[in-house]
C-alpha cells in the first residue's frame, strides 16, 4: 500500500479544486454542482462547502445515482443510492464531481442519467484522482486533484472521514 494523498494533502487539494471551479464560474447562478453517488458525494460535499465560503451566490447542488445507467448493471444485482436533484439543469453549466476517474464508464453513465433532468449548456468534470492511462472512453477531467499512472491490477482507494475514519488516498 502506497500513500498518494495524506489527510493534509486532501484538504489542500479540495480547496484548490473549489478555487479553480470558482475562478471559472464567478457567478454560480447558471452553474450546478452534481456529486456522483456513492463515493463522489464526499468530495462534492467538501467542494460545495468551500464554494459557499468563497461566494455569496447560492450554490445549486444535487446528488446523482447512476446505478441503472451503468453498462455492467445487467451482470449482477445492484442496490441503488438516492438521487437528489431538486432543480432543472436545462441550459445550466453542470460540474460533475467524482472521486476517481478510471475507465470513463461511470462518467458516460452519468451523462446519460443527467439528460433525465434537462439538457445542460455545458458539462465539466471534476475528480480528485485521474488514473490517466486506464481510459476506455474519450473522457478527460476539467478539474483534477492529482493525475497518477497505475497498472490495471492496482486499485486506488479514497478514504473519507465520514465513512472510513480519515481522508486519504492510497494505492493498493
Chimera marker file (.cmm) of the C-alpha trace (Angstrom):
<marker_set name="trace">
<marker id="1" x="0.000" y="0.000" z="0.000" r="1" g="1" b="0" radius="0.5"/>
<marker id="2" x="1.375" y="3.380" z="-1.037" r="1" g="1" b="0" radius="0.5"/>
<marker id="3" x="0.091" y="6.790" z="0.063" r="1" g="1" b="0" radius="0.5"/>
<marker id="4" x="-0.954" y="9.102" z="-2.773" r="1" g="1" b="0" radius="0.5"/>
<marker id="5" x="-2.542" y="11.904" z="-0.719" r="1" g="1" b="0" radius="0.5"/>
<marker id="6" x="-2.322" y="12.365" z="3.046" r="1" g="1" b="0" radius="0.5"/>
<marker id="7" x="-5.136" y="13.931" z="5.056" r="1" g="1" b="0" radius="0.5"/>
<marker id="8" x="-3.480" y="17.355" z="4.838" r="1" g="1" b="0" radius="0.5"/>
<marker id="9" x="-2.914" y="16.984" z="1.085" r="1" g="1" b="0" radius="0.5"/>
<marker id="10" x="-6.570" y="16.007" z="0.559" r="1" g="1" b="0" radius="0.5"/>
<marker id="11" x="-7.678" y="19.184" z="2.378" r="1" g="1" b="0" radius="0.5"/>
<marker id="12" x="-5.345" y="21.369" z="0.300" r="1" g="1" b="0" radius="0.5"/>
<marker id="13" x="-6.446" y="19.656" z="-2.921" r="1" g="1" b="0" radius="0.5"/>
<marker id="14" x="-10.148" y="20.152" z="-2.136" r="1" g="1" b="0" radius="0.5"/>
<marker id="15" x="-9.537" y="23.875" z="-1.541" r="1" g="1" b="0" radius="0.5"/>
<marker id="16" x="-7.598" y="24.135" z="-4.822" r="1" g="1" b="0" radius="0.5"/>
<marker id="17" x="-10.329" y="22.374" z="-6.796" r="1" g="1" b="0" radius="0.5"/>
<marker id="18" x="-13.019" y="24.633" z="-5.304" r="1" g="1" b="0" radius="0.5"/>
<marker id="19" x="-10.998" y="27.757" z="-6.091" r="1" g="1" b="0" radius="0.5"/>
<marker id="20" x="-10.374" y="26.585" z="-9.648" r="1" g="1" b="0" radius="0.5"/>
<marker id="21" x="-14.110" y="25.983" z="-10.148" r="1" g="1" b="0" radius="0.5"/>
<marker id="22" x="-14.895" y="29.402" z="-8.640" r="1" g="1" b="0" radius="0.5"/>
<marker id="23" x="-12.306" y="31.063" z="-10.883" r="1" g="1" b="0" radius="0.5"/>
<marker id="24" x="-14.071" y="29.662" z="-13.959" r="1" g="1" b="0" radius="0.5"/>
<marker id="25" x="-17.613" y="30.262" z="-12.619" r="1" g="1" b="0" radius="0.5"/>
<marker id="26" x="-17.504" y="33.556" z="-10.717" r="1" g="1" b="0" radius="0.5"/>
<marker id="27" x="-21.278" y="33.812" z="-10.843" r="1" g="1" b="0" radius="0.5"/>
<marker id="28" x="-22.712" y="30.489" z="-9.803" r="1" g="1" b="0" radius="0.5"/>
<marker id="29" x="-26.315" y="31.360" z="-10.735" r="1" g="1" b="0" radius="0.5"/>
<marker id="30" x="-26.099" y="29.392" z="-14.003" r="1" g="1" b="0" radius="0.5"/>
<marker id="31" x="-23.880" y="26.634" z="-12.586" r="1" g="1" b="0" radius="0.5"/>
<marker id="32" x="-24.917" y="23.472" z="-10.777" r="1" g="1" b="0" radius="0.5"/>
<marker id="33" x="-22.747" y="21.013" z="-8.894" r="1" g="1" b="0" radius="0.5"/>
<marker id="34" x="-23.682" y="17.326" z="-9.159" r="1" g="1" b="0" radius="0.5"/>
<marker id="35" x="-21.932" y="14.765" z="-6.952" r="1" g="1" b="0" radius="0.5"/>
<marker id="36" x="-21.921" y="11.166" z="-8.129" r="1" g="1" b="0" radius="0.5"/>
<marker id="37" x="-23.187" y="8.514" z="-5.718" r="1" g="1" b="0" radius="0.5"/>
<marker id="38" x="-21.891" y="6.748" z="-3.787" r="1" g="1" b="0" radius="0.5"/>
<marker id="39" x="-18.336" y="7.990" z="-3.141" r="1" g="1" b="0" radius="0.5"/>
<marker id="40" x="-18.165" y="11.148" z="-5.253" r="1" g="1" b="0" radius="0.5"/>
<marker id="41" x="-20.551" y="12.897" z="-2.879" r="1" g="1" b="0" radius="0.5"/>
<marker id="42" x="-17.951" y="13.017" z="-0.120" r="1" g="1" b="0" radius="0.5"/>
<marker id="43" x="-15.743" y="15.122" z="-2.409" r="1" g="1" b="0" radius="0.5"/>
<marker id="44" x="-18.652" y="17.189" z="-3.750" r="1" g="1" b="0" radius="0.5"/>
<marker id="45" x="-19.884" y="17.951" z="-0.195" r="1" g="1" b="0" radius="0.5"/>
<marker id="46" x="-16.445" y="19.350" z="0.638" r="1" g="1" b="0" radius="0.5"/>
<marker id="47" x="-16.135" y="21.350" z="-2.588" r="1" g="1" b="0" radius="0.5"/>
<marker id="48" x="-19.616" y="22.843" z="-2.154" r="1" g="1" b="0" radius="0.5"/>
<marker id="49" x="-18.760" y="23.848" z="1.441" r="1" g="1" b="0" radius="0.5"/>
<marker id="50" x="-15.638" y="25.631" z="0.129" r="1" g="1" b="0" radius="0.5"/>
<marker id="51" x="-17.620" y="27.332" z="-2.662" r="1" g="1" b="0" radius="0.5"/>
<marker id="52" x="-20.165" y="28.612" z="-0.130" r="1" g="1" b="0" radius="0.5"/>
<marker id="53" x="-17.317" y="30.301" z="1.755" r="1" g="1" b="0" radius="0.5"/>
<marker id="54" x="-15.891" y="31.834" z="-1.439" r="1" g="1" b="0" radius="0.5"/>
<marker id="55" x="-19.023" y="33.359" z="-2.953" r="1" g="1" b="0" radius="0.5"/>
<marker id="56" x="-22.223" y="34.993" z="-1.868" r="1" g="1" b="0" radius="0.5"/>
<marker id="57" x="-24.370" y="33.374" z="-4.579" r="1" g="1" b="0" radius="0.5"/>
<marker id="58" x="-26.325" y="30.271" z="-3.551" r="1" g="1" b="0" radius="0.5"/>
<marker id="59" x="-24.860" y="27.008" z="-4.838" r="1" g="1" b="0" radius="0.5"/>
<marker id="60" x="-27.251" y="24.657" z="-6.646" r="1" g="1" b="0" radius="0.5"/>
<marker id="61" x="-26.132" y="21.233" z="-5.500" r="1" g="1" b="0" radius="0.5"/>
<marker id="62" x="-27.502" y="17.808" z="-6.341" r="1" g="1" b="0" radius="0.5"/>
<marker id="63" x="-26.547" y="14.170" z="-5.957" r="1" g="1" b="0" radius="0.5"/>
<marker id="64" x="-26.900" y="11.682" z="-8.797" r="1" g="1" b="0" radius="0.5"/>
<marker id="65" x="-27.167" y="7.907" z="-8.640" r="1" g="1" b="0" radius="0.5"/>
<marker id="66" x="-26.159" y="6.216" z="-11.900" r="1" g="1" b="0" radius="0.5"/>
<marker id="67" x="-26.684" y="2.580" z="-10.856" r="1" g="1" b="0" radius="0.5"/>
<marker id="68" x="-29.227" y="1.732" z="-13.542" r="1" g="1" b="0" radius="0.5"/>
<marker id="69" x="-27.388" y="3.654" z="-16.273" r="1" g="1" b="0" radius="0.5"/>
<marker id="70" x="-24.209" y="1.591" z="-15.926" r="1" g="1" b="0" radius="0.5"/>
<marker id="71" x="-23.384" y="-0.855" z="-18.697" r="1" g="1" b="0" radius="0.5"/>
<marker id="72" x="-22.365" y="-3.529" z="-16.171" r="1" g="1" b="0" radius="0.5"/>
<marker id="73" x="-25.607" y="-3.463" z="-14.133" r="1" g="1" b="0" radius="0.5"/>
<marker id="74" x="-27.038" y="-6.433" z="-16.038" r="1" g="1" b="0" radius="0.5"/>
<marker id="75" x="-24.331" y="-8.767" z="-14.714" r="1" g="1" b="0" radius="0.5"/>
<marker id="76" x="-25.142" y="-8.535" z="-11.019" r="1" g="1" b="0" radius="0.5"/>
<marker id="77" x="-27.696" y="-7.165" z="-8.590" r="1" g="1" b="0" radius="0.5"/>
<marker id="78" x="-27.006" y="-3.569" z="-7.538" r="1" g="1" b="0" radius="0.5"/>
<marker id="79" x="-28.560" y="-1.561" z="-4.733" r="1" g="1" b="0" radius="0.5"/>
<marker id="80" x="-29.425" y="1.946" z="-5.851" r="1" g="1" b="0" radius="0.5"/>
<marker id="81" x="-28.455" y="5.062" z="-3.938" r="1" g="1" b="0" radius="0.5"/>
<marker id="82" x="-30.564" y="8.208" z="-3.728" r="1" g="1" b="0" radius="0.5"/>
<marker id="83" x="-30.722" y="10.795" z="-6.489" r="1" g="1" b="0" radius="0.5"/>
<marker id="84" x="-31.484" y="14.278" z="-5.174" r="1" g="1" b="0" radius="0.5"/>
<marker id="85" x="-31.608" y="16.936" z="-7.888" r="1" g="1" b="0" radius="0.5"/>
<marker id="86" x="-34.463" y="19.271" z="-6.884" r="1" g="1" b="0" radius="0.5"/>
<marker id="87" x="-33.942" y="21.637" z="-9.839" r="1" g="1" b="0" radius="0.5"/>
<marker id="88" x="-33.742" y="21.579" z="-13.615" r="1" g="1" b="0" radius="0.5"/>
<marker id="89" x="-30.343" y="21.562" z="-15.281" r="1" g="1" b="0" radius="0.5"/>
<marker id="90" x="-31.825" y="22.877" z="-18.541" r="1" g="1" b="0" radius="0.5"/>
<marker id="91" x="-29.331" y="25.333" z="-20.090" r="1" g="1" b="0" radius="0.5"/>
<marker id="92" x="-27.175" y="25.282" z="-16.937" r="1" g="1" b="0" radius="0.5"/>
<marker id="93" x="-23.462" y="24.661" z="-16.686" r="1" g="1" b="0" radius="0.5"/>
<marker id="94" x="-23.104" y="21.370" z="-14.810" r="1" g="1" b="0" radius="0.5"/>
<marker id="95" x="-19.999" y="20.309" z="-12.939" r="1" g="1" b="0" radius="0.5"/>
<marker id="96" x="-19.955" y="16.555" z="-12.281" r="1" g="1" b="0" radius="0.5"/>
<marker id="97" x="-17.836" y="15.545" z="-9.292" r="1" g="1" b="0" radius="0.5"/>
<marker id="98" x="-16.455" y="12.069" z="-8.615" r="1" g="1" b="0" radius="0.5"/>
<marker id="99" x="-13.567" y="10.749" z="-6.549" r="1" g="1" b="0" radius="0.5"/>
<marker id="100" x="-11.646" y="8.657" z="-9.136" r="1" g="1" b="0" radius="0.5"/>
<marker id="101" x="-11.682" y="8.745" z="-12.936" r="1" g="1" b="0" radius="0.5"/>
<marker id="102" x="-10.617" y="5.323" z="-14.212" r="1" g="1" b="0" radius="0.5"/>
<marker id="103" x="-12.123" y="3.872" z="-17.413" r="1" g="1" b="0" radius="0.5"/>
<marker id="104" x="-14.618" y="6.687" z="-18.022" r="1" g="1" b="0" radius="0.5"/>
<marker id="105" x="-17.627" y="4.350" z="-17.945" r="1" g="1" b="0" radius="0.5"/>
<marker id="106" x="-19.059" y="5.883" z="-14.758" r="1" g="1" b="0" radius="0.5"/>
<marker id="107" x="-18.948" y="9.346" z="-16.313" r="1" g="1" b="0" radius="0.5"/>
<marker id="108" x="-20.574" y="8.068" z="-19.520" r="1" g="1" b="0" radius="0.5"/>
<marker id="109" x="-23.402" y="6.644" z="-17.404" r="1" g="1" b="0" radius="0.5"/>
<marker id="110" x="-23.670" y="9.952" z="-15.502" r="1" g="1" b="0" radius="0.5"/>
<marker id="111" x="-24.005" y="11.864" z="-18.782" r="1" g="1" b="0" radius="0.5"/>
<marker id="112" x="-26.861" y="9.554" z="-19.800" r="1" g="1" b="0" radius="0.5"/>
<marker id="113" x="-28.565" y="9.970" z="-16.416" r="1" g="1" b="0" radius="0.5"/>
<marker id="114" x="-28.207" y="13.773" z="-16.485" r="1" g="1" b="0" radius="0.5"/>
<marker id="115" x="-30.436" y="14.027" z="-19.556" r="1" g="1" b="0" radius="0.5"/>
<marker id="116" x="-33.405" y="12.972" z="-17.393" r="1" g="1" b="0" radius="0.5"/>
<marker id="117" x="-33.074" y="16.333" z="-15.621" r="1" g="1" b="0" radius="0.5"/>
<marker id="118" x="-32.777" y="18.583" z="-18.675" r="1" g="1" b="0" radius="0.5"/>
<marker id="119" x="-30.231" y="19.458" z="-21.336" r="1" g="1" b="0" radius="0.5"/>
<marker id="120" x="-27.280" y="21.355" z="-19.860" r="1" g="1" b="0" radius="0.5"/>
<marker id="121" x="-25.496" y="24.052" z="-21.851" r="1" g="1" b="0" radius="0.5"/>
<marker id="122" x="-22.142" y="22.617" z="-20.754" r="1" g="1" b="0" radius="0.5"/>
<marker id="123" x="-20.846" y="19.741" z="-18.637" r="1" g="1" b="0" radius="0.5"/>
<marker id="124" x="-17.483" y="19.775" z="-16.876" r="1" g="1" b="0" radius="0.5"/>
<marker id="125" x="-15.830" y="17.051" z="-14.830" r="1" g="1" b="0" radius="0.5"/>
<marker id="126" x="-14.004" y="17.413" z="-11.517" r="1" g="1" b="0" radius="0.5"/>
<marker id="127" x="-12.170" y="14.461" z="-9.968" r="1" g="1" b="0" radius="0.5"/>
<marker id="128" x="-9.834" y="14.009" z="-7.032" r="1" g="1" b="0" radius="0.5"/>
<marker id="129" x="-7.750" y="11.310" z="-8.778" r="1" g="1" b="0" radius="0.5"/>
<marker id="130" x="-7.282" y="10.789" z="-12.523" r="1" g="1" b="0" radius="0.5"/>
<marker id="131" x="-5.884" y="7.366" z="-13.457" r="1" g="1" b="0" radius="0.5"/>
<marker id="132" x="-4.691" y="8.762" z="-16.785" r="1" g="1" b="0" radius="0.5"/>
<marker id="133" x="-3.763" y="5.773" z="-18.902" r="1" g="1" b="0" radius="0.5"/>
<marker id="134" x="-6.674" y="3.500" z="-17.974" r="1" g="1" b="0" radius="0.5"/>
<marker id="135" x="-9.361" y="5.143" z="-20.101" r="1" g="1" b="0" radius="0.5"/>
<marker id="136" x="-11.707" y="3.063" z="-22.249" r="1" g="1" b="0" radius="0.5"/>
<marker id="137" x="-13.700" y="6.106" z="-23.394" r="1" g="1" b="0" radius="0.5"/>
<marker id="138" x="-12.506" y="9.557" z="-24.533" r="1" g="1" b="0" radius="0.5"/>
<marker id="139" x="-13.350" y="11.328" z="-21.265" r="1" g="1" b="0" radius="0.5"/>
<marker id="140" x="-10.964" y="13.747" z="-19.534" r="1" g="1" b="0" radius="0.5"/>
<marker id="141" x="-11.366" y="15.851" z="-16.367" r="1" g="1" b="0" radius="0.5"/>
<marker id="142" x="-11.586" y="19.643" z="-16.476" r="1" g="1" b="0" radius="0.5"/>
<marker id="143" x="-10.516" y="19.841" z="-12.823" r="1" g="1" b="0" radius="0.5"/>
<marker id="144" x="-8.134" y="17.253" z="-11.402" r="1" g="1" b="0" radius="0.5"/>
<marker id="145" x="-6.663" y="16.943" z="-7.928" r="1" g="1" b="0" radius="0.5"/>
<marker id="146" x="-3.886" y="14.517" z="-8.832" r="1" g="1" b="0" radius="0.5"/>
<marker id="147" x="-3.131" y="12.575" z="-12.019" r="1" g="1" b="0" radius="0.5"/>
<marker id="148" x="-1.422" y="9.241" z="-11.468" r="1" g="1" b="0" radius="0.5"/>
<marker id="149" x="-0.141" y="6.387" z="-13.585" r="1" g="1" b="0" radius="0.5"/>
<marker id="150" x="-1.202" y="2.922" z="-12.449" r="1" g="1" b="0" radius="0.5"/>
<marker id="151" x="-1.358" y="-0.637" z="-13.651" r="1" g="1" b="0" radius="0.5"/>
<marker id="152" x="-4.816" y="-2.111" z="-14.318" r="1" g="1" b="0" radius="0.5"/>
<marker id="153" x="-4.223" y="-4.596" z="-11.482" r="1" g="1" b="0" radius="0.5"/>
<marker id="154" x="-3.769" y="-1.789" z="-8.927" r="1" g="1" b="0" radius="0.5"/>
<marker id="155" x="-6.620" y="-0.170" z="-7.011" r="1" g="1" b="0" radius="0.5"/>
<marker id="156" x="-6.937" y="3.435" z="-5.900" r="1" g="1" b="0" radius="0.5"/>
<marker id="157" x="-8.786" y="3.675" z="-2.593" r="1" g="1" b="0" radius="0.5"/>
<marker id="158" x="-10.120" y="7.044" z="-1.475" r="1" g="1" b="0" radius="0.5"/>
<marker id="159" x="-10.911" y="7.025" z="2.220" r="1" g="1" b="0" radius="0.5"/>
<marker id="160" x="-13.289" y="9.649" z="3.596" r="1" g="1" b="0" radius="0.5"/>
<marker id="161" x="-13.548" y="10.602" z="7.248" r="1" g="1" b="0" radius="0.5"/>
<marker id="162" x="-17.344" y="10.303" z="7.115" r="1" g="1" b="0" radius="0.5"/>
<marker id="163" x="-17.097" y="6.643" z="6.118" r="1" g="1" b="0" radius="0.5"/>
<marker id="164" x="-13.521" y="5.419" z="6.632" r="1" g="1" b="0" radius="0.5"/>
<marker id="165" x="-12.284" y="7.399" z="9.688" r="1" g="1" b="0" radius="0.5"/>
<marker id="166" x="-9.861" y="9.690" z="7.789" r="1" g="1" b="0" radius="0.5"/>
<marker id="167" x="-9.354" y="11.470" z="4.494" r="1" g="1" b="0" radius="0.5"/>
<marker id="168" x="-6.588" y="9.885" z="2.430" r="1" g="1" b="0" radius="0.5"/>
<marker id="169" x="-5.858" y="8.286" z="-0.923" r="1" g="1" b="0" radius="0.5"/>
<marker id="170" x="-3.842" y="5.078" z="-1.177" r="1" g="1" b="0" radius="0.5"/>
<marker id="171" x="-2.684" y="2.838" z="-3.988" r="1" g="1" b="0" radius="0.5"/>
<marker id="172" x="-3.189" y="-0.871" z="-3.334" r="1" g="1" b="0" radius="0.5"/>
<link id1="1" id2="2" r="1" g="1" b="0" radius="0.2"/>
<link id1="2" id2="3" r="1" g="1" b="0" radius="0.2"/>
<link id1="3" id2="4" r="1" g="1" b="0" radius="0.2"/>
<link id1="4" id2="5" r="1" g="1" b="0" radius="0.2"/>
<link id1="5" id2="6" r="1" g="1" b="0" radius="0.2"/>
<link id1="6" id2="7" r="1" g="1" b="0" radius="0.2"/>
<link id1="7" id2="8" r="1" g="1" b="0" radius="0.2"/>
<link id1="8" id2="9" r="1" g="1" b="0" radius="0.2"/>
<link id1="9" id2="10" r="1" g="1" b="0" radius="0.2"/>
<link id1="10" id2="11" r="1" g="1" b="0" radius="0.2"/>
<link id1="11" id2="12" r="1" g="1" b="0" radius="0.2"/>
<link id1="12" id2="13" r="1" g="1" b="0" radius="0.2"/>
<link id1="13" id2="14" r="1" g="1" b="0" radius="0.2"/>
<link id1="14" id2="15" r="1" g="1" b="0" radius="0.2"/>
<link id1="15" id2="16" r="1" g="1" b="0" radius="0.2"/>
<link id1="16" id2="17" r="1" g="1" b="0" radius="0.2"/>
<link id1="17" id2="18" r="1" g="1" b="0" radius="0.2"/>
<link id1="18" id2="19" r="1" g="1" b="0" radius="0.2"/>
<link id1="19" id2="20" r="1" g="1" b="0" radius="0.2"/>
<link id1="20" id2="21" r="1" g="1" b="0" radius="0.2"/>
<link id1="21" id2="22" r="1" g="1" b="0" radius="0.2"/>
<link id1="22" id2="23" r="1" g="1" b="0" radius="0.2"/>
<link id1="23" id2="24" r="1" g="1" b="0" radius="0.2"/>
<link id1="24" id2="25" r="1" g="1" b="0" radius="0.2"/>
<link id1="25" id2="26" r="1" g="1" b="0" radius="0.2"/>
<link id1="26" id2="27" r="1" g="1" b="0" radius="0.2"/>
<link id1="27" id2="28" r="1" g="1" b="0" radius="0.2"/>
<link id1="28" id2="29" r="1" g="1" b="0" radius="0.2"/>
<link id1="29" id2="30" r="1" g="1" b="0" radius="0.2"/>
<link id1="30" id2="31" r="1" g="1" b="0" radius="0.2"/>
<link id1="31" id2="32" r="1" g="1" b="0" radius="0.2"/>
<link id1="32" id2="33" r="1" g="1" b="0" radius="0.2"/>
<link id1="33" id2="34" r="1" g="1" b="0" radius="0.2"/>
<link id1="34" id2="35" r="1" g="1" b="0" radius="0.2"/>
<link id1="35" id2="36" r="1" g="1" b="0" radius="0.2"/>
<link id1="36" id2="37" r="1" g="1" b="0" radius="0.2"/>
<link id1="37" id2="38" r="1" g="1" b="0" radius="0.2"/>
<link id1="38" id2="39" r="1" g="1" b="0" radius="0.2"/>
<link id1="39" id2="40" r="1" g="1" b="0" radius="0.2"/>
<link id1="40" id2="41" r="1" g="1" b="0" radius="0.2"/>
<link id1="41" id2="42" r="1" g="1" b="0" radius="0.2"/>
<link id1="42" id2="43" r="1" g="1" b="0" radius="0.2"/>
<link id1="43" id2="44" r="1" g="1" b="0" radius="0.2"/>
<link id1="44" id2="45" r="1" g="1" b="0" radius="0.2"/>
<link id1="45" id2="46" r="1" g="1" b="0" radius="0.2"/>
<link id1="46" id2="47" r="1" g="1" b="0" radius="0.2"/>
<link id1="47" id2="48" r="1" g="1" b="0" radius="0.2"/>
<link id1="48" id2="49" r="1" g="1" b="0" radius="0.2"/>
<link id1="49" id2="50" r="1" g="1" b="0" radius="0.2"/>
<link id1="50" id2="51" r="1" g="1" b="0" radius="0.2"/>
<link id1="51" id2="52" r="1" g="1" b="0" radius="0.2"/>
<link id1="52" id2="53" r="1" g="1" b="0" radius="0.2"/>
<link id1="53" id2="54" r="1" g="1" b="0" radius="0.2"/>
<link id1="54" id2="55" r="1" g="1" b="0" radius="0.2"/>
<link id1="55" id2="56" r="1" g="1" b="0" radius="0.2"/>
<link id1="56" id2="57" r="1" g="1" b="0" radius="0.2"/>
<link id1="57" id2="58" r="1" g="1" b="0" radius="0.2"/>
<link id1="58" id2="59" r="1" g="1" b="0" radius="0.2"/>
<link id1="59" id2="60" r="1" g="1" b="0" radius="0.2"/>
<link id1="60" id2="61" r="1" g="1" b="0" radius="0.2"/>
<link id1="61" id2="62" r="1" g="1" b="0" radius="0.2"/>
<link id1="62" id2="63" r="1" g="1" b="0" radius="0.2"/>
<link id1="63" id2="64" r="1" g="1" b="0" radius="0.2"/>
<link id1="64" id2="65" r="1" g="1" b="0" radius="0.2"/>
<link id1="65" id2="66" r="1" g="1" b="0" radius="0.2"/>
<link id1="66" id2="67" r="1" g="1" b="0" radius="0.2"/>
<link id1="67" id2="68" r="1" g="1" b="0" radius="0.2"/>
<link id1="68" id2="69" r="1" g="1" b="0" radius="0.2"/>
<link id1="69" id2="70" r="1" g="1" b="0" radius="0.2"/>
<link id1="70" id2="71" r="1" g="1" b="0" radius="0.2"/>
<link id1="71" id2="72" r="1" g="1" b="0" radius="0.2"/>
<link id1="72" id2="73" r="1" g="1" b="0" radius="0.2"/>
<link id1="73" id2="74" r="1" g="1" b="0" radius="0.2"/>
<link id1="74" id2="75" r="1" g="1" b="0" radius="0.2"/>
<link id1="75" id2="76" r="1" g="1" b="0" radius="0.2"/>
<link id1="76" id2="77" r="1" g="1" b="0" radius="0.2"/>
<link id1="77" id2="78" r="1" g="1" b="0" radius="0.2"/>
<link id1="78" id2="79" r="1" g="1" b="0" radius="0.2"/>
<link id1="79" id2="80" r="1" g="1" b="0" radius="0.2"/>
<link id1="80" id2="81" r="1" g="1" b="0" radius="0.2"/>
<link id1="81" id2="82" r="1" g="1" b="0" radius="0.2"/>
<link id1="82" id2="83" r="1" g="1" b="0" radius="0.2"/>
<link id1="83" id2="84" r="1" g="1" b="0" radius="0.2"/>
<link id1="84" id2="85" r="1" g="1" b="0" radius="0.2"/>
<link id1="85" id2="86" r="1" g="1" b="0" radius="0.2"/>
<link id1="86" id2="87" r="1" g="1" b="0" radius="0.2"/>
<link id1="87" id2="88" r="1" g="1" b="0" radius="0.2"/>
<link id1="88" id2="89" r="1" g="1" b="0" radius="0.2"/>
<link id1="89" id2="90" r="1" g="1" b="0" radius="0.2"/>
<link id1="90" id2="91" r="1" g="1" b="0" radius="0.2"/>
<link id1="91" id2="92" r="1" g="1" b="0" radius="0.2"/>
<link id1="92" id2="93" r="1" g="1" b="0" radius="0.2"/>
<link id1="93" id2="94" r="1" g="1" b="0" radius="0.2"/>
<link id1="94" id2="95" r="1" g="1" b="0" radius="0.2"/>
<link id1="95" id2="96" r="1" g="1" b="0" radius="0.2"/>
<link id1="96" id2="97" r="1" g="1" b="0" radius="0.2"/>
<link id1="97" id2="98" r="1" g="1" b="0" radius="0.2"/>
<link id1="98" id2="99" r="1" g="1" b="0" radius="0.2"/>
<link id1="99" id2="100" r="1" g="1" b="0" radius="0.2"/>
<link id1="100" id2="101" r="1" g="1" b="0" radius="0.2"/>
<link id1="101" id2="102" r="1" g="1" b="0" radius="0.2"/>
<link id1="102" id2="103" r="1" g="1" b="0" radius="0.2"/>
<link id1="103" id2="104" r="1" g="1" b="0" radius="0.2"/>
<link id1="104" id2="105" r="1" g="1" b="0" radius="0.2"/>
<link id1="105" id2="106" r="1" g="1" b="0" radius="0.2"/>
<link id1="106" id2="107" r="1" g="1" b="0" radius="0.2"/>
<link id1="107" id2="108" r="1" g="1" b="0" radius="0.2"/>
<link id1="108" id2="109" r="1" g="1" b="0" radius="0.2"/>
<link id1="109" id2="110" r="1" g="1" b="0" radius="0.2"/>
<link id1="110" id2="111" r="1" g="1" b="0" radius="0.2"/>
<link id1="111" id2="112" r="1" g="1" b="0" radius="0.2"/>
<link id1="112" id2="113" r="1" g="1" b="0" radius="0.2"/>
<link id1="113" id2="114" r="1" g="1" b="0" radius="0.2"/>
<link id1="114" id2="115" r="1" g="1" b="0" radius="0.2"/>
<link id1="115" id2="116" r="1" g="1" b="0" radius="0.2"/>
<link id1="116" id2="117" r="1" g="1" b="0" radius="0.2"/>
<link id1="117" id2="118" r="1" g="1" b="0" radius="0.2"/>
<link id1="118" id2="119" r="1" g="1" b="0" radius="0.2"/>
<link id1="119" id2="120" r="1" g="1" b="0" radius="0.2"/>
<link id1="120" id2="121" r="1" g="1" b="0" radius="0.2"/>
<link id1="121" id2="122" r="1" g="1" b="0" radius="0.2"/>
<link id1="122" id2="123" r="1" g="1" b="0" radius="0.2"/>
<link id1="123" id2="124" r="1" g="1" b="0" radius="0.2"/>
<link id1="124" id2="125" r="1" g="1" b="0" radius="0.2"/>
<link id1="125" id2="126" r="1" g="1" b="0" radius="0.2"/>
<link id1="126" id2="127" r="1" g="1" b="0" radius="0.2"/>
<link id1="127" id2="128" r="1" g="1" b="0" radius="0.2"/>
<link id1="128" id2="129" r="1" g="1" b="0" radius="0.2"/>
<link id1="129" id2="130" r="1" g="1" b="0" radius="0.2"/>
<link id1="130" id2="131" r="1" g="1" b="0" radius="0.2"/>
<link id1="131" id2="132" r="1" g="1" b="0" radius="0.2"/>
<link id1="132" id2="133" r="1" g="1" b="0" radius="0.2"/>
<link id1="133" id2="134" r="1" g="1" b="0" radius="0.2"/>
<link id1="134" id2="135" r="1" g="1" b="0" radius="0.2"/>
<link id1="135" id2="136" r="1" g="1" b="0" radius="0.2"/>
<link id1="136" id2="137" r="1" g="1" b="0" radius="0.2"/>
<link id1="137" id2="138" r="1" g="1" b="0" radius="0.2"/>
<link id1="138" id2="139" r="1" g="1" b="0" radius="0.2"/>
<link id1="139" id2="140" r="1" g="1" b="0" radius="0.2"/>
<link id1="140" id2="141" r="1" g="1" b="0" radius="0.2"/>
<link id1="141" id2="142" r="1" g="1" b="0" radius="0.2"/>
<link id1="142" id2="143" r="1" g="1" b="0" radius="0.2"/>
<link id1="143" id2="144" r="1" g="1" b="0" radius="0.2"/>
<link id1="144" id2="145" r="1" g="1" b="0" radius="0.2"/>
<link id1="145" id2="146" r="1" g="1" b="0" radius="0.2"/>
<link id1="146" id2="147" r="1" g="1" b="0" radius="0.2"/>
<link id1="147" id2="148" r="1" g="1" b="0" radius="0.2"/>
<link id1="148" id2="149" r="1" g="1" b="0" radius="0.2"/>
<link id1="149" id2="150" r="1" g="1" b="0" radius="0.2"/>
<link id1="150" id2="151" r="1" g="1" b="0" radius="0.2"/>
<link id1="151" id2="152" r="1" g="1" b="0" radius="0.2"/>
<link id1="152" id2="153" r="1" g="1" b="0" radius="0.2"/>
<link id1="153" id2="154" r="1" g="1" b="0" radius="0.2"/>
<link id1="154" id2="155" r="1" g="1" b="0" radius="0.2"/>
<link id1="155" id2="156" r="1" g="1" b="0" radius="0.2"/>
<link id1="156" id2="157" r="1" g="1" b="0" radius="0.2"/>
<link id1="157" id2="158" r="1" g="1" b="0" radius="0.2"/>
<link id1="158" id2="159" r="1" g="1" b="0" radius="0.2"/>
<link id1="159" id2="160" r="1" g="1" b="0" radius="0.2"/>
<link id1="160" id2="161" r="1" g="1" b="0" radius="0.2"/>
<link id1="161" id2="162" r="1" g="1" b="0" radius="0.2"/>
<link id1="162" id2="163" r="1" g="1" b="0" radius="0.2"/>
<link id1="163" id2="164" r="1" g="1" b="0" radius="0.2"/>
<link id1="164" id2="165" r="1" g="1" b="0" radius="0.2"/>
<link id1="165" id2="166" r="1" g="1" b="0" radius="0.2"/>
<link id1="166" id2="167" r="1" g="1" b="0" radius="0.2"/>
<link id1="167" id2="168" r="1" g="1" b="0" radius="0.2"/>
<link id1="168" id2="169" r="1" g="1" b="0" radius="0.2"/>
<link id1="169" id2="170" r="1" g="1" b="0" radius="0.2"/>
<link id1="170" id2="171" r="1" g="1" b="0" radius="0.2"/>
<link id1="171" id2="172" r="1" g="1" b="0" radius="0.2"/>
</marker_set>
